[in-house]
Amino acid sequence: MKINIKEITSKVNGESVSGVVYVKNANINVAKNGKKYIQGLLIDNKESIFYKVWGDYMEAFQKVNATSQILYIEGTVNVFNDTTSIVITKAMPSNEGLTPADFITGHDRDALEREFYEINKRLLSPNAYDILNVIVRDKVKDRFFMEYAGMTMHDACPSGVANHTVKMLRILETIINNDPRLTLWTDLLVLGVDLHDVGKIKEMYNGNYRKNSFVTHREFGIELLMNNKDFIVSQFNDDFYYRLVSIIRGHHDEFEEKAKTVYAYITFLIDMLDSQVSHILDCVEAENLKEESSGDSYIQSHDHKLYV
């Protein structure tokens, strides 16, 4: 039987737990005392919890986890600084016939792909649409429409990148319709939103960060643009190409490199609107709420206390 992750948070420190889990990742960390341990996430759709594996059991756990991500585990609850995790002391492949689909619910890839191209056909000029096809359809289509948008945050599920991108395109189309002064920049802004997270197909694989991901999806995205620079310039010009680069490089603004163009900053604003609203709703949906003595409930988002 699957472990009920939500129920784990109500258990006391040291209490025994057992059941079937989906192991999302397994990272090797070093504790303050210099000892190595494995840490990662156990996930079940919207629910997740950290786990740890210590000492002599690390090697045995790695061997079992290499054969399957769906494991039967035994362990104990660990509560430290109000954070609950599971210390795994035993693991073996599950024999209950569960598949990743029993633990991970993604978005409807086919529906997202249709809407993605429908919006782009409405908004893009023929030249810009050709660029989209050369980069996405001909180069990275399958990975783009299947990859996660993040490891734990918004749209951290199959087809998350596509879902996040389509939501941003909907917002962009609304603000273009709301202010005709943006019409002049439509091709640049739409392609910028289309491609702002395309580098995640190299940064991540099934929601786990890959080797060299420290350069982030922004650099991987620029790399993809560089491989197609001649074609982009042939459709427009050098100025268009470098402004597209600026969107990918600067769409995190204050959280990474500052946006250097108005196009990058507008993309950042749209990106933040979707990602932060999604994060807030994820917290509310998961009932990740704190309660004050007054009885009012709230979620903590960055340095904001947001009452529900």
N, C-alpha and C positions, 0 to 999 in steps of 0.2 A: 504494500500500500504506500502511496506517496506521502511524504512528510508534508504536513500542513504548515507552510512557512509562517503564515499569519499567526497561528497559535503559538509558535515558538517564542514570539516576543513577549508572551504573557507568562512564560515559564521562569523559574528561579535559577539563579546561578548554581551550576553543578548538577542539574537535573538531567537524567539520561534521556536520549532521543534515538529513534531508529526508524528506518523506512527508506523509500526510494526517492532519489533526487536527480536533478539534471545539473551536472557540473559545467558551468559556463567557461571557466578559465582556471588556470593554476599557475600563479606567479610565485617565484622564490624571493623572499624578503629576508632581511637581516634584522634581528631584534637588537635592542640597546645593549644587551649583554654579549653581542657578537654571534649568537646562535642563529642558524638559518631555520626558516619555516616556510611552509607553503600557505599562501592565502589566495582566495578567489571567491567567486559568487556561486551560490546555488539559486536557481531561478525556477519559478512556476508561473508562467504568464506574467501578470502584473506584479507578482510578489517576488522578492529577492532577499537573500540574507548572506552575510559573509561567513566563510568557514576558514578554519586554520588546521594545518597538520604539522605536528611538532616532531622533532628528534628522530628516533630510530625508525619511525613508521613512514618517513618521507619517501624513501626509495620504493617501498612496497606500494604506497599509494600511487606514485607516478606510473608504476608498471600497470596497475589496474586501470587507471584513468586513461592510459595510452590505448587500451582496448575498447573503451566505451565511455561516453559522457553520462550515460544513464546507469547509476550505481545504487546498490543497496548499501547504506552506511549505518554505522553505530557511532555514538559519540556523546558528548555532554554539552550543555548550554553554558556559554561564557558571557557574563554581563560585566562590561568594563566601561566606565565613563558614560553610563546610560545607553551604551551600544551593545546589542545582543548579537552574538555569533555562535557558531557551532564548532567545537573542537572534535574533529573526526579521529577516531581511534581504530576503526575497522571499515573496510570497503571491499566490495566484490561486485562483479557485473550483475545487474538485475535479471531475474528470470521470469518477470511478470509480463513480458511482451510489450512493454511501453515503448513508444517511439518519440523522437524530438517533437513531433506535432502535438503530443499530449502535454508538453511543457511550454511550447512556444507558439503563440498566436501572432501571425504576421498580418500585413495588410493585403488587400486584393490586388495582386500585381497586374493582372490584365486590365482591371478597371482603371488603375492609376496610369498605366501606359497609354490607354485610349485618351484619357483626359489630358495627360501631358502633351500629346501631339495635337489634340483639338485646340487647346489654348495657344500653343505655338503657331498653329496654322492661322488662327484668328489674328494674332498680333504681329508676327514677323513678316518682313519683306521677303521676296523670293531669295535674295542673296543671303540674308541672315538664316533663313530656313535651311539653305544648302549647308551652311557652316554647322548647324545643329546636327544635320544628318551625317555629315562626314565625321564629326567627333563622337557623337553618341551612338547613332544607329550602326555605323560601320566599324567603330572601334571598341566600344565598351558597353553596349546595350544590356547584355545579360547581367553583368555585375552591377551596373547602375540601378537596374530595377529590382535587384534582390538584396543589396547590402543594407545593413543596419545604419541608422543615422548616428548612433552612439553606443557606448557600452552599457550605460545605466540610465542616462538622461533621456530626453525626449525622443520618441520614435526609435527606441532601442529594441528593434525587432526586425524580422525579415521585411524587405521593401520599405524600410524606414527612410532611407535617403530619398526615394521617389515620393513617398508620402509627404515628407517635409518640403520637398521642392515644389510639389503641386500646390500645397497650401500657400507657399510663398507666391507662386504664380497667380493664384486667385486674388491674394491681397494686392499684388502689383497691378493686375488688370483693373481692380477697383480704383486704385489711386490714379491710374492713367485716365480712366473715364471721369474721375472726379476733378482733374485739373489738366486741361488740354495743353498746358505748357510743357508737359512731360512727353507729348507725342513725338517731338523731335528726337528724343532719346530712346524711343521704344525698343528699337533693335538692340541697342547696347544694354539696356536694363534687363530685357527679357533673357538675352543670352547670358548675361551676368548671373541672373538667378538660376537659369538652367544649369550652369557650370560651376557655381560657387562651391558646391560640395562634391563635385565629380571626383576629386582626388581621394575621397574616402574609399574608392574601390581598390586603392593601393595601400591606404593607411590601415584598413581593417579587413578582416575576413570573418564573416558570420558574427560580427559584433565584437571580435577580439582584435586588439592592436597587433600589427605585424612588425617584423624586423624593419628598422629604420623609420618607424612611424614618428620618431621625435621631430622630424622635419615638418610634420603635420600634413593634412590633406591640402593645405594651401599651396605648399611647394610642389606636391604631386600634381595638383591641378594645373599649375603654371607649366610644369614639365609637359603635360599633355597639350597645352596650348602651343608651346614652342615647337612641338613635333608637327603642328599644323599651321605654323605661322605663315608660310608662303601662301597657302590657300586662303586664310583669313584676310591677309593683305590684298590678295587678288580680288576678293569680293568687295572690299572697302578700301582701307589704306592703313599706313603705319599708325596713324593717330588712333584709329578704331581699335587696332590690335592692342596697343599699350594701355588704353583705357579699360579694355576687357581684362588685361593682366592686373590692373589696379583694383578691380572688383574682387578678384580671387585673392589677391594678396591682402587687401584691407577690409574684408567684410566682417572681421571680428573687432575692428577698431580698438576701443579702449582695453579689450581683453587680450590682444596680441599686438599687431602692428597697426598704428593709427591709419584710418582711411585718408588717402591723399587726394581723392577726387569726389565730386558730388555723387557720382554714380556708385562708387564704393560705399559712401555713407548712406545713401538711400537703401542700398542692398542690406547694409548692417541693420538699419532700423526695421526693415521688413523681417529679417532673420530673427532679431531679438523679439519682435512682437510674437511671431509664431512659437519660437522655442520657449519663451518664458510663460506664455499662456498655456502651452502644452505641459510644461513642468508643473505649474500650479494645479492644473486639472488632474495630472497624474497623482499628485500628493493627496488631493481631495478624494479621488476615486479609490485610492489605496487606504483611505482613512488614516493617513499619516498625520494625525492631528495632535496637538498639545492642548491641554485644558488648564485654564487659570482657576484660581479659587472662586472667582465670580461665576464660573460655569461657562464662560465664553471659550470657544474653541478657535484655534488658529494654526496656521502652518508657518514655518520659518523658511523664508526664501531669501538667500543671501543675508543682507543686514535688515531685511524687512520682516516685521511681524504682521501677517495678513490674517485678519479674522474672517471666519466662515459663518 
